[in-house]
Structures are given as C-alpha cells and as structure tokens.
Amino acid sequence: MDVEIRRSLLGHFTPRDVWQPGKAPVFVRGEGCFVYDSDGNRYFDGVSGLFCSQLGHGRTDIAGAAAAQMSKLAYMPNWSAASDAALEASALIAERLPGELGSVFFVNSGSEANEAAMKFAIQLHRSRGQPQRKKFITRDHAYHGTTLGALSLTALPAYRAGYGDLLLPGVFNVPNTFRDRDRSGAALPSLDETVRLIEREGPDTIAAIFAEPVQNGGGALVPDPTYWPELRAICDRYGILLVADEVITGFGRLGTWFGSHHVGAQPDMMTFAKGVTSAYFPAGGMAVKPAHLDEICDVQGLYQHGSTWGAHPVAMAVVVANIRAMENEAVLANVRALEPHWAGLLNDLASRHPIVREVRGAGLMHAMELTRDRDNGATLTENQINLLVRERIPAAFRATGALFKADNRGGAMIVLCPPLNVDAATLTAQAGNLDRILTLVSDDIAKLD
C-alpha cells in the first residue's frame, strides 16, 4: 500500500518508523483463530485481537445479529428510555455477575468504564455524607485506560509522561501481587503496603481501590489465593469501595464468566469491555450493586453520567449474540479443559529455552517473561528490553505467522491470549511456532552488546 495512503491513518501506540510498508501488515479478513493480510499471509491471532476476540473472526451469527438490529432499530439513546436490546443485554450480564452486583451501565470502552466507576464511587460517597472521599488506589504496572481520568489510574510512567499536570490528584500506587510470591511470613507484602498507604493518607479520604483479578501489566500476575478475600476485608474495615477491572479477565478469559469468580473476589463494582462483544462491535460497561445505586438516587436523584453511544442498540444485540454463542458452544468449559494443555506446552518450551525466565497465567491468559540467560542469571538491560519488544520479537512473530504480543511493562514479555474457542490441535501447532520464535529471539539476544 502506498506510503502516502498510510499517512492518512494515525496508528495507536505505533512508532512512525513501524508505519511503513513491510513492517505494519494490512489485514483484510479473518477466519476462526486466524487473520490474513493484503499479501495473503495467514497469521494465528495469539492475543485475540487485543484480548477481545473471544470467539475469533468471521462469525456470521454475530454479524447477522448486528445487521438485524441495524435494520430494526439502528439507534436510540439510553437517556430516559431504553431499547429492548439493551434490556436483554443487561439482564444476561446481570445473571452472570458475582456477589451482589446486579445493575449494568453501558459505555463503549474500558477507559470509559473505569471513568464511570470513578464517578460512581465519588457520587456514592457524597450520598453517604462523605464528599472528601476522592482518592483512588491502583497497583504498580496496572493499566486502566488512556483517557485522562482512566490514565490517572494507570500506573505506567511511559503512558503518563507529559500529562502529569492534567491528571487527577490523589491517585496512589501500591505494589502488585508479583512480590507476594517471595514473602517470608503469612502476610502479603502488597496488602501490607496498601494498609500503610491508607493509614498515611487517611482512610476517610479514599474512595476506591481498582484492581484486575489477574493483572495483565507485568505479565499475567496471578494473585495468592488469600489476596482477594483479604483485600475485601481491608476495604470493609476502612469503608473503601473495591472495583474489579475485568476489561481483560471478563467473559471467559479465565474459564469463568468473570475473573472475580476465578479468584474469589467480591467487588462493589466491576468494569468490563473487550470480550463482552468478542470485538464484533465496541462496547463496555460498569456493574454495581443495586443497593448502591439506590443510595445515590435517594439523595441525588440520579447517577450523573452518560454518553451518546452508551447502550447502543447494535452493540447490545451483539452482546446478546456473543453471550448466547459462548453458552451454546460451552466456551468456558473449553477454556478450563485447555488450560492444563496450554500451560504444559508453554512450560515445556520454557524448560528448553534458557531465555524464558518464567511462565505465568491462568485460563487462556499467559505470559512468558524473557531474560538473557536463566541458567547463569544474566539479565537484560532496559535498552535491550525495549529493542527486543519494539523490533526483534515482533519481527519473529511476522516470520513465523504467529501474532502474540510483545510487552515491556515490568520486563520483556511475550503475552499469549488466544481466542477462547481454539482447539487443542491448534494450540499444539502454535507451540511449535512459539518454539521457533524463541529460537529467533535467542539468537538476537546472543548478539546484544
């Protein structure tokens, strides 16, 4: 494709030198777990688009549901009215929510969902006569979005660079769960730090804690089994709301409808997006306890938030079709059945490639953390990590026809999140591709200064 035509499209998080012919593929169609570029090359979609194509590509049932809704009622705002599609979608989600969650507010993305949760938390505390509760806590390397409110929650300095004076004050970061594995006693260091922060800032100033059930940033960080119950107890002790960010872990990624089910979380609020439509239409949302919504409405009359496209009828029809398909095809059971097979393949690869420091994950959400040489303890510098992630690992993906994700948040990572309806034979074949990727990257690492 002509370079000047490419210049008409501004890439997301894409360096300019990558936006060149031969470097950034142009994809033209998808089928199942595979996508095809304009040159006819086939690639395995090893990260489900961007953690969202739960049911793969090219499905006519979900596309048909969208087309039927467009023909019947293409649009109606969710302001003082509702579409029948929105009511059906919210009911299907509510039936699957954990704990006391039961009311769903629709937006269009994960960033919007987390901003909606921030506003809900502030309004709920105001309704309780505690307007001073406006501070938030998130975890190191956590990603909660890029709009200014959500970016305030995101604990990644590279994403926040240049926007510091525009971001919300009163957002604090605590350690994520990675360091909990090396604890010397019964207490979890990450939670000890959380309590110390709460006490230092003043418990009656904290609105909410945001956390992913399994954190993506840092490489598929699976918490200790006691983490979420203890975090729930801390929030209860100090009157803080607990928000589960399920933008990635929701809708089957861990083999349960929501990651909260997998880790035993009982959140006050939940945010979601991505897999709710299997990426066939943009949608996201926030789920809250109906009792909390009543508290706001009894004092303030309404939850003061909304948008033009929230609960878009076409998006809602896709939500319904996606959930029905996941149910009818036993997708959650498929994830649970494949988890040991996929984890076994990945761990076998790690044992044979000394550049793999560790494999982490659950369900069909895994990450390989790379190092220079695991056996002799040689590590990678920050510059070497960035070179690998930005150039060498993506080149190995293209050479093997397997599109996983290279990530430098917390180290050099290969992120592995295939579509949830993949089969065992396909995963076995892609482990072969991953073997070749690791060999290519090993050669690159050996040449580093």
MIPA-531417 format. One record per residue (C-alpha): x, y, z. Coordinates in nm, 2 decimals, padded with zeros to 4 digits. Example, Ala and Ser with C-alpha at 12.3 -4.5 7.8 and 13.67 -1.06 7.14 Angstrom:
<pts>
       px       py       pz
    01.23   -00.45    00.78
    01.37   -00.11    00.71
</pts>
This chain:
<pts>
       px       py       pz
    00.00    00.00    00.00
    00.13    00.35   -00.09
    00.32    00.53    00.19
    00.11    00.84    00.14
   -00.21    00.65    00.19
   -00.07    00.50    00.51
    00.00    00.85    00.64
   -00.38    00.92    00.63
   -00.42    00.68    00.93
   -00.27    00.76    01.26
   -00.17    00.44    01.44
   -00.24    00.37    01.81
    00.08    00.34    02.02
    00.27    00.29    01.69
    00.61    00.45    01.63
    00.63    00.63    01.29
    00.91    00.40    01.16
    00.69    00.10    01.21
    00.41    00.25    01.00
    00.59    00.16    00.68
    00.53   -00.10    00.40
    00.67   -00.43    00.50
    00.66   -00.36    00.87
    00.30   -00.30    00.97
    00.07   -00.56    00.80
   -00.26   -00.46    00.65
   -00.52   -00.71    00.75
   -00.81   -00.78    00.52
   -01.01   -01.07    00.66
   -01.03   -01.32    00.94
   -01.15   -01.68    00.98
   -01.16   -01.86    01.32
   -00.84   -01.81    01.51
   -00.65   -01.67    01.20
   -00.63   -01.34    01.02
   -00.50   -01.27    00.67
   -00.31   -00.97    00.54
   -00.33   -00.80    00.20
   -00.05   -01.02    00.06
   -00.24   -01.34    00.15
   -00.02   -01.43    00.45
   -00.20   -01.61    00.73
   -00.13   -01.54    01.10
   -00.25   -01.70    01.42
   -00.43   -01.44    01.63
   -00.24   -01.53    01.95
   -00.36   -01.23    02.16
   -00.73   -01.24    02.04
   -00.70   -00.91    01.86
   -00.63   -00.71    02.18
   -00.76   -00.96    02.44
   -01.11   -00.92    02.30
   -01.18   -01.16    02.01
   -01.30   -01.43    02.24
   -01.49   -01.62    01.96
   -01.24   -01.55    01.68
   -01.31   -01.40    01.34
   -01.56   -01.43    01.06
   -01.87   -01.54    01.25
   -02.19   -01.48    01.06
   -02.42   -01.54    01.36
   -02.29   -01.24    01.55
   -02.26   -01.03    01.23
   -02.62   -01.13    01.14
   -02.74   -01.01    01.48
   -02.58   -00.67    01.43
   -02.73   -00.64    01.08
   -03.08   -00.74    01.20
   -03.07   -00.48    01.48
   -02.95   -00.21    01.23
   -03.25   -00.29    01.01
   -03.49   -00.29    01.30
   -03.37    00.00    01.52
   -03.02    00.13    01.45
   -03.01    00.38    01.73
   -03.19    00.52    02.03
   -03.01    00.69    02.33
   -03.02    00.54    02.67
   -03.14    00.87    02.82
   -03.48    00.84    02.99
   -03.56    00.55    02.76
   -03.42    00.21    02.67
   -03.40   -00.02    02.37
   -03.52   -00.38    02.41
   -03.18   -00.50    02.31
   -03.02   -00.30    02.60
   -03.26   -00.45    02.85
   -03.19   -00.80    02.72
   -02.81   -00.75    02.73
   -02.81   -00.61    03.08
   -03.03   -00.89    03.21
   -02.80   -01.16    03.06
   -02.49   -00.99    03.21
   -02.66   -00.94    03.55
   -02.75   -01.31    03.57
   -02.38   -01.39    03.55
   -02.23   -01.13    03.78
   -02.07   -01.23    04.11
   -02.19   -01.15    04.46
   -02.45   -00.86    04.49
   -02.37   -00.69    04.16
   -02.68   -00.65    03.95
   -02.71   -00.32    03.78
   -02.53   -00.25    03.45
   -02.43    00.08    03.30
   -02.31    00.06    02.94
   -02.03    00.27    02.77
   -01.81    00.20    02.48
   -01.46    00.10    02.61
   -01.26    00.00    02.91
   -01.13    00.35    02.97
   -01.48    00.49    02.97
   -01.59    00.21    03.20
   -01.32    00.29    03.46
   -01.41    00.66    03.45
   -01.77    00.57    03.50
   -01.67    00.37    03.81
   -01.46    00.66    03.94
   -01.76    00.89    03.91
   -02.00    00.64    04.07
   -01.76    00.59    04.36
   -01.74    00.97    04.43
   -02.12    01.01    04.40
   -02.19    00.72    04.63
   -01.96    00.86    04.90
   -02.12    01.20    04.85
   -02.46    01.04    04.90
   -02.33    00.90    05.23
   -02.22    01.24    05.35
   -01.85    01.18    05.28
   -01.76    01.41    04.99
   -01.40    01.41    05.10
   -01.35    01.06    04.97
   -01.20    01.14    04.63
   -00.87    00.95    04.64
   -00.80    00.62    04.45
   -00.55    00.34    04.48
   -00.42    00.12    04.20
   -00.13   -00.12    04.16
    00.22   -00.09    04.00
    00.22   -00.16    03.63
   -00.16   -00.16    03.62
   -00.33   -00.04    03.30
   -00.68    00.10    03.34
   -00.71    00.31    03.02
   -00.58    00.62    02.84
   -00.84    00.89    02.86
   -00.74    01.14    03.12
   -00.95    01.01    03.41
   -00.85    00.64    03.34
   -00.49    00.74    03.27
   -00.49    00.89    03.62
   -00.54    00.53    03.74
   -00.29    00.37    03.51
    00.04    00.31    03.69
    00.27    00.31    03.39
    00.50    00.62    03.37
    00.56    00.59    03.00
    00.19    00.63    02.93
    00.15    00.92    03.17
    00.46    01.11    03.05
    00.38    01.47    02.95
    00.03    01.47    03.11
    00.12    01.49    03.48
   -00.03    01.83    03.55
   -00.36    01.73    03.37
   -00.42    01.41    03.56
   -00.63    01.38    03.87
   -00.46    01.44    04.20
   -00.50    01.19    04.48
   -00.43    00.86    04.29
   -00.17    00.64    04.46
    00.00    00.32    04.36
    00.08    00.02    04.57
    00.28   -00.30    04.49
    00.11   -00.55    04.27
    00.09   -00.92    04.36
    00.42   -01.03    04.20
    00.63   -00.97    04.51
    00.39   -01.17    04.73
    00.54   -01.49    04.60
    00.86   -01.42    04.79
    00.70   -01.33    05.12
    00.88   -01.47    05.43
    00.57   -01.47    05.65
    00.20   -01.52    05.64
    00.12   -01.16    05.55
    00.11   -01.05    05.18
    00.36   -00.76    05.13
    00.14   -00.59    04.87
   -00.15   -00.57    05.12
    00.07   -00.46    05.40
    00.18   -00.17    05.18
   -00.18   -00.10    05.09
   -00.28   -00.07    05.46
    00.02    00.16    05.53
   -00.09    00.39    05.24
   -00.45    00.40    05.36
   -00.34    00.49    05.71
   -00.10    00.75    05.59
   -00.34    00.93    05.35
   -00.64    00.89    05.59
   -00.89    00.62    05.55
   -01.18    00.86    05.52
   -01.03    01.02    05.21
   -01.00    00.70    05.00
   -01.29    00.64    04.76
   -01.19    00.31    04.59
   -00.93    00.06    04.51
   -00.91   -00.06    04.15
   -00.75   -00.40    04.07
   -00.76   -00.66    03.80
   -00.84   -01.02    03.92
   -00.53   -01.13    03.72
   -00.32   -00.83    03.63
   -00.21   -00.81    03.27
    00.06   -00.54    03.31
    00.37   -00.71    03.44
    00.28   -01.04    03.27
   -00.03   -01.23    03.38
    00.01   -01.19    03.75
   -00.20   -01.45    03.93
   -00.26   -01.35    04.30
   -00.21   -01.56    04.60
   -00.55   -01.74    04.69
   -00.58   -01.52    05.00
   -00.53   -01.19    04.82
   -00.88   -01.10    04.72
   -01.06   -01.21    05.04
   -00.80   -01.01    05.24
   -00.84   -00.71    05.01
   -01.21   -00.73    05.06
   -01.17   -00.73    05.43
   -00.94   -00.42    05.42
   -01.19   -00.23    05.21
   -01.47   -00.32    05.45
   -01.26   -00.22    05.75
   -01.20    00.13    05.61
   -01.52    00.19    05.42
   -01.35    00.18    05.08
   -01.51    00.06    04.76
   -01.35   -00.23    04.58
   -01.35   -00.22    04.20
   -01.26   -00.52    03.99
   -01.13   -00.42    03.65
   -01.25   -00.71    03.43
   -01.18   -00.54    03.09
   -00.94   -00.83    03.01
   -01.04   -01.11    03.25
   -01.42   -01.08    03.19
   -01.63   -01.30    02.96
   -01.44   -01.63    02.98
   -01.07   -01.55    02.96
   -01.00   -01.74    03.29
   -01.26   -02.01    03.23
   -01.53   -01.83    03.43
   -01.77   -01.56    03.32
   -01.57   -01.31    03.52
   -01.22   -01.33    03.67
   -01.38   -01.24    04.01
   -01.53   -01.59    04.01
   -01.19   -01.74    03.95
   -01.01   -01.56    04.23
   -01.29   -01.54    04.48
   -01.34   -01.16    04.46
   -01.65   -00.99    04.59
   -01.62   -00.64    04.44
   -01.85   -00.35    04.50
   -01.82   -00.25    04.13
   -01.69   -00.42    03.82
   -01.58   -00.28    03.49
   -01.58   -00.47    03.16
   -01.53   -00.42    02.78
   -01.34   -00.62    02.51
   -01.48   -00.97    02.54
   -01.84   -00.86    02.61
   -01.89   -00.85    02.23
   -01.59   -01.06    02.12
   -01.48   -00.74    01.94
   -01.76   -00.75    01.68
   -01.88   -00.41    01.80
   -01.74   -00.16    02.05
   -01.90   -00.19    02.40
   -01.80   -00.17    02.76
   -01.97   -00.12    03.09
   -01.98   -00.10    03.47
   -02.17   -00.32    03.70
   -02.27   -00.21    04.05
   -02.48   -00.32    04.34
   -02.85   -00.21    04.31
   -02.85   -00.11    04.67
   -02.56    00.13    04.60
   -02.75    00.28    04.30
   -03.05    00.33    04.53
   -02.83    00.52    04.78
   -02.73    00.76    04.50
   -03.07    00.81    04.36
   -03.24    00.86    04.70
   -03.01    01.15    04.77
   -02.91    01.29    04.44
   -03.19    01.18    04.21
   -02.97    01.00    03.95
   -02.63    00.88    03.87
   -02.50    01.19    03.70
   -02.32    01.04    03.40
   -02.40    00.94    03.04
   -02.29    00.94    02.67
   -02.43    00.94    02.32
   -02.33    00.59    02.23
   -02.37    00.41    02.57
   -02.60    00.11    02.53
   -02.61    00.15    02.15
   -02.88   -00.09    02.03
   -02.64   -00.26    01.77
   -02.38   -00.31    02.04
   -02.64   -00.46    02.27
   -02.76   -00.70    02.00
   -02.40   -00.81    01.96
   -02.36   -00.86    02.34
   -02.67   -01.08    02.34
   -02.55   -01.29    02.04
   -02.20   -01.32    02.19
   -02.32   -01.44    02.53
   -02.56   -01.69    02.37
   -02.29   -01.82    02.14
   -02.05   -01.86    02.44
   -02.31   -02.05    02.62
   -02.43   -02.27    02.34
   -02.07   -02.37    02.25
   -01.96   -02.43    02.61
   -01.67   -02.19    02.56
   -01.60   -02.16    02.94
   -01.56   -02.53    02.97
   -01.33   -02.53    02.67
   -01.10   -02.28    02.84
   -01.09   -02.49    03.15
   -01.02   -02.81    02.96
   -00.74   -02.64    02.75
   -00.57   -02.46    03.04
   -00.35   -02.75    03.15
   -00.27   -02.85    02.79
   -00.16   -02.49    02.70
    00.02   -02.44    03.03
    00.20   -02.77    02.98
    00.31   -02.67    02.63
    00.44   -02.33    02.75
    00.63   -02.48    03.04
    00.79   -02.74    02.82
    00.91   -02.46    02.59
    01.04   -02.27    02.89
    01.24   -02.57    03.01
    01.41   -02.59    02.67
    01.48   -02.22    02.62
    01.71   -02.05    02.88
    01.58   -01.71    02.77
    01.25   -01.78    02.93
    01.27   -01.67    03.29
    00.92   -01.78    03.38
    00.57   -01.87    03.25
    00.27   -01.72    03.44
   -00.10   -01.72    03.39
   -00.44   -01.89    03.42
   -00.71   -02.00    03.18
   -00.61   -01.88    02.84
   -00.42   -01.57    02.97
   -00.05   -01.63    03.00
    00.28   -01.45    02.97
    00.64   -01.56    02.91
    00.89   -01.33    03.08
    01.22   -01.33    02.90
    01.58   -01.28    03.03
    01.93   -01.30    02.89
    02.01   -01.64    03.04
    01.80   -01.80    03.31
    02.07   -02.06    03.39
    02.35   -01.82    03.47
    02.14   -01.54    03.60
    02.23   -01.29    03.32
    01.96   -01.03    03.28
    01.86   -00.78    03.01
    01.91   -00.40    03.04
    01.62   -00.16    02.99
    01.76   -00.06    02.65
    01.79   -00.43    02.55
    01.43   -00.50    02.67
    01.30   -00.21    02.46
    01.49   -00.32    02.15
    01.36   -00.68    02.18
    01.00   -00.57    02.24
    00.98   -00.30    01.98
    01.17   -00.47    01.70
    01.31   -00.82    01.74
    01.02   -01.00    01.89
    00.76   -00.85    01.65
    00.99   -00.95    01.36
    00.99   -01.31    01.49
    00.61   -01.31    01.51
    00.58   -01.20    01.15
    00.84   -01.45    01.03
    00.65   -01.74    01.19
    00.30   -01.63    01.13
    00.20   -01.62    01.50
    00.08   -01.29    01.63
    00.13   -01.29    02.00
    00.21   -00.96    02.19
    00.54   -00.82    02.29
    00.52   -00.62    02.61
    00.79   -00.43    02.81
    00.58   -00.35    03.12
    00.78   -00.50    03.40
    01.03   -00.68    03.18
    01.05   -00.83    02.83
    00.72   -01.03    02.79
    00.55   -01.24    02.53
    00.18   -01.23    02.61
   -00.03   -01.53    02.50
   -00.41   -01.50    02.50
   -00.56   -01.70    02.21
   -00.93   -01.70    02.12
   -01.14   -01.89    02.37
   -01.28   -02.13    02.12
   -00.94   -02.25    02.00
   -00.88   -02.63    02.00
   -00.60   -02.84    02.14
   -00.45   -02.92    01.80
   -00.42   -02.56    01.71
   -00.26   -02.47    02.04
   -00.01   -02.76    01.98
    00.07   -02.63    01.64
    00.12   -02.27    01.77
    00.35   -02.40    02.04
    00.57   -02.51    01.75
    00.56   -02.16    01.61
    00.64   -02.02    01.96
    00.94   -02.26    01.97
    01.07   -02.10    01.65
    01.00   -01.75    01.79
    01.20   -01.83    02.10
    01.49   -01.96    01.89
    01.50   -01.65    01.68
    01.48   -01.42    01.98
    01.76   -01.63    02.15
    01.98   -01.57    01.85
    01.90   -01.19    01.87
    01.98   -01.19    02.25
    02.31   -01.36    02.19
    02.41   -01.08    01.96
    02.33   -00.80    02.20
    02.61   -00.59    02.34
</pts>
